[in-house]
Amino acid sequence: MDEWQSVATRSGDRYSGRMRSQQDRRRKDVLRRLSNKVHSGRSKRFDPRLSYAREKFAGAVHVLATHPGNLKERLGKAIIEFIAVREGDCPDRVRPDFAWVMRKLTSKKPTDEGDGSIPATLHRMRLSTAQAIAERIVGIKEDLDSHYADQMGEA
């Protein structure tokens, strides 16, 4: 399976039940470990789903900033970082942006057998749209950090 097929598989295109359950098990395990950690001196309102989303979007921003290649290639790599994040993992104020990004990255139907909606969308995407998506991903990461700081009582 090539890299694009892997992304397509993760995005829901041709997603076997076995792969879906493996991803869900990994996600639940991460969330369980986060919620079981001792958070000395932290607010009792700690939300492991928020922490998980922050981690994934931090990885996506890192990829956007450091990965070699053009912007569309970097977006293809960045989505791998946050594909497992669910809209419900994000605070209410971030959900519209998150939904917009996911909609923009999966808006085209696959054209070739084995191709997924993400590579098909990126292939036909205008540079201005790719830039807007990248900016929105950075904005989501900043909003998640801000919300986390508010929750934890940090300045």
CYANA upper distance limits for C-alpha pairs under 8 A (distance plus 0.5 A):
  1 MET  CA      5 GLN  CA      6.46
  1 MET  CA      6 SER  CA      6.99
  2 ASP  CA      6 SER  CA      6.81
  3 GLU  CA      7 VAL  CA      6.88
  4 TRP  CA      8 ALA  CA      6.57
  4 TRP  CA    115 ASP  CA      7.44
  4 TRP  CA    116 GLY  CA      7.73
  4 TRP  CA    119 PRO  CA      6.83
  5 GLN  CA      9 THR  CA      6.47
  5 GLN  CA    114 GLY  CA      6.70
  5 GLN  CA    115 ASP  CA      6.50
  5 GLN  CA    116 GLY  CA      6.97
  6 SER  CA     10 ARG  CA      6.77
  7 VAL  CA     11 SER  CA      6.66
  7 VAL  CA     76 GLY  CA      8.45
  7 VAL  CA     80 ILE  CA      7.05
  7 VAL  CA    116 GLY  CA      7.94
  7 VAL  CA    118 ILE  CA      7.73
  7 VAL  CA    119 PRO  CA      8.47
  8 ALA  CA     12 GLY  CA      7.08
  8 ALA  CA     13 ASP  CA      5.80
  8 ALA  CA     14 ARG  CA      7.84
  8 ALA  CA    115 ASP  CA      7.29
  8 ALA  CA    116 GLY  CA      4.77
  8 ALA  CA    117 SER  CA      6.96
  8 ALA  CA    118 ILE  CA      6.76
  8 ALA  CA    119 PRO  CA      7.90
  9 THR  CA     13 ASP  CA      5.73
  9 THR  CA     14 ARG  CA      6.13
  9 THR  CA     15 TYR  CA      5.63
  9 THR  CA    116 GLY  CA      7.86
 10 ARG  CA     15 TYR  CA      7.40
 10 ARG  CA     80 ILE  CA      8.38
 10 ARG  CA     83 ILE  CA      7.35
 10 ARG  CA     84 ALA  CA      8.35
 11 SER  CA     15 TYR  CA      8.30
 11 SER  CA     83 ILE  CA      7.10
 11 SER  CA    116 GLY  CA      8.46
 11 SER  CA    117 SER  CA      8.41
 11 SER  CA    118 ILE  CA      7.95
 13 ASP  CA    116 GLY  CA      6.31
 13 ASP  CA    117 SER  CA      7.55
 15 TYR  CA     19 MET  CA      7.14
 15 TYR  CA     20 ARG  CA      6.99
 16 SER  CA     20 ARG  CA      6.74
 17 GLY  CA     21 SER  CA      6.63
 18 ARG  CA     22 GLN  CA      6.77
 19 MET  CA     23 GLN  CA      6.74
 20 ARG  CA     24 ASP  CA      6.67
 21 SER  CA     25 ARG  CA      6.52
 22 GLN  CA     26 ARG  CA      6.74
 23 GLN  CA     27 ARG  CA      6.63
 23 GLN  CA     84 ALA  CA      8.16
 24 ASP  CA     28 LYS  CA      6.54
 25 ARG  CA     29 ASP  CA      6.53
 26 ARG  CA     30 VAL  CA      6.77
 27 ARG  CA     31 LEU  CA      6.76
 27 ARG  CA     84 ALA  CA      7.94
 28 LYS  CA     32 ARG  CA      6.42
 29 ASP  CA     33 ARG  CA      6.60
 30 VAL  CA     34 LEU  CA      6.66
 30 VAL  CA     52 TYR  CA      8.30
 31 LEU  CA     35 SER  CA      6.67
 31 LEU  CA     48 PRO  CA      6.22
 31 LEU  CA     49 ARG  CA      6.98
 31 LEU  CA     52 TYR  CA      7.56
 32 ARG  CA     36 ASN  CA      6.65
 32 ARG  CA     48 PRO  CA      8.47
 33 ARG  CA     37 LYS  CA      6.85
 34 LEU  CA     48 PRO  CA      6.04
 35 SER  CA     47 ASP  CA      8.06
 35 SER  CA     48 PRO  CA      6.09
 42 ARG  CA     46 PHE  CA      7.97
 42 ARG  CA    152 MET  CA      6.62
 43 SER  CA    151 GLN  CA      7.54
 43 SER  CA    152 MET  CA      5.66
 43 SER  CA    153 GLY  CA      7.57
 45 ARG  CA    151 GLN  CA      7.07
 45 ARG  CA    152 MET  CA      7.93
 46 PHE  CA    151 GLN  CA      7.57
 46 PHE  CA    152 MET  CA      7.58
 47 ASP  CA     51 SER  CA      7.03
 48 PRO  CA     52 TYR  CA      6.56
 49 ARG  CA     53 ALA  CA      6.70
 49 ARG  CA     89 ASP  CA      5.38
 49 ARG  CA     90 CYS  CA      7.85
 50 LEU  CA     54 ARG  CA      6.62
 50 LEU  CA     89 ASP  CA      6.26
 50 LEU  CA     90 CYS  CA      6.49
 50 LEU  CA     91 PRO  CA      7.86
 50 LEU  CA    144 LEU  CA      7.75
 50 LEU  CA    148 TYR  CA      7.71
 51 SER  CA     55 GLU  CA      6.72
 51 SER  CA    148 TYR  CA      8.12
 52 TYR  CA     56 LYS  CA      6.81
 52 TYR  CA     85 VAL  CA      8.27
 52 TYR  CA     89 ASP  CA      8.24
 53 ALA  CA     57 PHE  CA      6.61
 53 ALA  CA     82 PHE  CA      7.99
 53 ALA  CA     85 VAL  CA      6.52
 53 ALA  CA     89 ASP  CA      6.79
 53 ALA  CA     90 CYS  CA      7.18
 53 ALA  CA    144 LEU  CA      8.11
 54 ARG  CA     58 ALA  CA      6.45
 54 ARG  CA    141 LYS  CA      6.84
 54 ARG  CA    144 LEU  CA      6.35
 54 ARG  CA    145 ASP  CA      7.20
 55 GLU  CA     59 GLY  CA      6.87
 56 LYS  CA     60 ALA  CA      6.87
 56 LYS  CA     81 GLU  CA      6.02
 56 LYS  CA     82 PHE  CA      5.51
 56 LYS  CA     85 VAL  CA      7.95
 57 PHE  CA     61 VAL  CA      6.65
 57 PHE  CA     81 GLU  CA      7.47
 57 PHE  CA     82 PHE  CA      6.52
 57 PHE  CA    137 ILE  CA      7.76
 57 PHE  CA    138 VAL  CA      8.41
 57 PHE  CA    140 ILE  CA      8.00
 57 PHE  CA    141 LYS  CA      5.94
 58 ALA  CA     62 HIS  CA      6.69
 58 ALA  CA    141 LYS  CA      6.78
 59 GLY  CA     63 VAL  CA      6.74
 59 GLY  CA     78 ALA  CA      7.95
 59 GLY  CA     81 GLU  CA      6.43
 59 GLY  CA     82 PHE  CA      8.38
 60 ALA  CA     64 LEU  CA      6.69
 60 ALA  CA     77 LYS  CA      8.33
 60 ALA  CA     78 ALA  CA      4.91
 60 ALA  CA     79 ILE  CA      7.21
 60 ALA  CA     80 ILE  CA      8.34
 60 ALA  CA     81 GLU  CA      5.83
 60 ALA  CA     82 PHE  CA      7.19
 60 ALA  CA    137 ILE  CA      8.18
 61 VAL  CA     65 ALA  CA      6.66
 61 VAL  CA     78 ALA  CA      7.68
 61 VAL  CA    137 ILE  CA      7.56
 61 VAL  CA    138 VAL  CA      6.56
 61 VAL  CA    141 LYS  CA      8.08
 62 HIS  CA     66 THR  CA      6.50
 62 HIS  CA     67 HIS  CA      8.39
 63 VAL  CA     67 HIS  CA      5.63
 63 VAL  CA     74 ARG  CA      7.05
 63 VAL  CA     77 LYS  CA      7.33
 63 VAL  CA     78 ALA  CA      6.07
 64 LEU  CA     71 LEU  CA      8.11
 64 LEU  CA     74 ARG  CA      5.88
 64 LEU  CA     75 LEU  CA      7.13
 64 LEU  CA     77 LYS  CA      8.49
 64 LEU  CA     78 ALA  CA      6.74
 64 LEU  CA    134 ALA  CA      7.92
 67 HIS  CA     74 ARG  CA      6.65
 68 PRO  CA     74 ARG  CA      7.85
 69 GLY  CA     73 GLU  CA      6.30
 69 GLY  CA     74 ARG  CA      6.82
 70 ASN  CA     74 ARG  CA      6.82
 71 LEU  CA     75 LEU  CA      6.61
 71 LEU  CA    127 LEU  CA      8.24
 71 LEU  CA    130 ALA  CA      7.28
 71 LEU  CA    131 GLN  CA      7.99
 72 LYS  CA     76 GLY  CA      6.73
 72 LYS  CA    122 LEU  CA      6.53
 72 LYS  CA    123 HIS  CA      8.29
 72 LYS  CA    127 LEU  CA      8.25
 72 LYS  CA    130 ALA  CA      6.88
 73 GLU  CA     77 LYS  CA      6.92
 74 ARG  CA     78 ALA  CA      6.44
 75 LEU  CA     79 ILE  CA      6.60
 75 LEU  CA    130 ALA  CA      8.06
 75 LEU  CA    134 ALA  CA      7.65
 76 GLY  CA     80 ILE  CA      7.52
 76 GLY  CA    118 ILE  CA      7.98
 76 GLY  CA    119 PRO  CA      7.75
 76 GLY  CA    122 LEU  CA      7.86
 77 LYS  CA     81 GLU  CA      7.74
 78 ALA  CA     82 PHE  CA      7.68
 79 ILE  CA     83 ILE  CA      6.09
 85 VAL  CA     89 ASP  CA      6.97
 86 ARG  CA     90 CYS  CA      7.87
 87 GLU  CA     95 ARG  CA      6.39
 87 GLU  CA     98 PHE  CA      7.21
 87 GLU  CA     99 ALA  CA      7.47
 88 GLY  CA     95 ARG  CA      8.21
 90 CYS  CA     94 VAL  CA      6.50
 90 CYS  CA     95 ARG  CA      6.48
 90 CYS  CA    144 LEU  CA      8.01
 91 PRO  CA     95 ARG  CA      6.95
 91 PRO  CA    144 LEU  CA      8.15
 91 PRO  CA    147 HIS  CA      8.12
 92 ASP  CA     96 PRO  CA      8.36
 94 VAL  CA     98 PHE  CA      6.71
 94 VAL  CA    140 ILE  CA      6.82
 94 VAL  CA    143 ASP  CA      7.29
 94 VAL  CA    144 LEU  CA      7.90
 95 ARG  CA     99 ALA  CA      6.49
 96 PRO  CA    100 TRP  CA      6.60
 97 ASP  CA    101 VAL  CA      6.70
 97 ASP  CA    136 ARG  CA      7.30
 97 ASP  CA    140 ILE  CA      7.42
 98 PHE  CA    102 MET  CA      6.79
 98 PHE  CA    137 ILE  CA      8.44
 98 PHE  CA    140 ILE  CA      7.64
 99 ALA  CA    103 ARG  CA      6.51
100 TRP  CA    104 LYS  CA      6.55
101 VAL  CA    105 LEU  CA      6.63
101 VAL  CA    133 ILE  CA      6.53
101 VAL  CA    136 ARG  CA      7.63
101 VAL  CA    137 ILE  CA      7.86
102 MET  CA    106 THR  CA      6.70
103 ARG  CA    107 SER  CA      6.20
104 LYS  CA    121 THR  CA      8.38
104 LYS  CA    133 ILE  CA      8.03
105 LEU  CA    117 SER  CA      8.32
105 LEU  CA    118 ILE  CA      6.14
105 LEU  CA    121 THR  CA      6.60
105 LEU  CA    122 LEU  CA      7.45
106 THR  CA    117 SER  CA      5.64
106 THR  CA    118 ILE  CA      5.48
106 THR  CA    121 THR  CA      6.47
107 SER  CA    117 SER  CA      7.43
107 SER  CA    118 ILE  CA      8.31
107 SER  CA    121 THR  CA      6.55
108 LYS  CA    117 SER  CA      6.09
108 LYS  CA    118 ILE  CA      8.03
108 LYS  CA    120 ALA  CA      6.48
108 LYS  CA    121 THR  CA      5.33
109 LYS  CA    116 GLY  CA      7.92
109 LYS  CA    117 SER  CA      5.67
109 LYS  CA    120 ALA  CA      7.10
109 LYS  CA    121 THR  CA      7.96
110 PRO  CA    115 ASP  CA      6.01
110 PRO  CA    116 GLY  CA      5.60
110 PRO  CA    117 SER  CA      5.45
110 PRO  CA    119 PRO  CA      8.30
110 PRO  CA    120 ALA  CA      5.81
110 PRO  CA    121 THR  CA      8.50
111 THR  CA    115 ASP  CA      7.29
111 THR  CA    120 ALA  CA      7.26
115 ASP  CA    119 PRO  CA      7.29
115 ASP  CA    120 ALA  CA      7.41
116 GLY  CA    120 ALA  CA      6.74
117 SER  CA    121 THR  CA      6.37
118 ILE  CA    122 LEU  CA      6.61
119 PRO  CA    123 HIS  CA      6.42
120 ALA  CA    124 ARG  CA      7.02
121 THR  CA    125 MET  CA      6.42
125 MET  CA    129 THR  CA      7.02
125 MET  CA    130 ALA  CA      7.25
126 ARG  CA    130 ALA  CA      6.90
127 LEU  CA    131 GLN  CA      6.64
128 SER  CA    132 ALA  CA      6.75
129 THR  CA    133 ILE  CA      6.72
130 ALA  CA    134 ALA  CA      6.68
131 GLN  CA    135 GLU  CA      6.65
132 ALA  CA    136 ARG  CA      6.65
133 ILE  CA    137 ILE  CA      6.69
134 ALA  CA    138 VAL  CA      6.88
135 GLU  CA    139 GLY  CA      6.65
136 ARG  CA    140 ILE  CA      6.57
137 ILE  CA    141 LYS  CA      6.84
138 VAL  CA    142 GLU  CA      6.79
139 GLY  CA    143 ASP  CA      6.58
140 ILE  CA    144 LEU  CA      6.55
141 LYS  CA    145 ASP  CA      6.71
142 GLU  CA    146 SER  CA      6.64
143 ASP  CA    147 HIS  CA      6.55
144 LEU  CA    148 TYR  CA      6.54
145 ASP  CA    149 ALA  CA      6.64
146 SER  CA    150 ASP  CA      6.71
147 HIS  CA    151 GLN  CA      6.68
148 TYR  CA    152 MET  CA      6.61
149 ALA  CA    153 GLY  CA      6.44
149 ALA  CA    154 GLU  CA      5.34
149 ALA  CA    155 ALA  CA      7.22
150 ASP  CA    154 GLU  CA      6.71
150 ASP  CA    155 ALA  CA      8.14
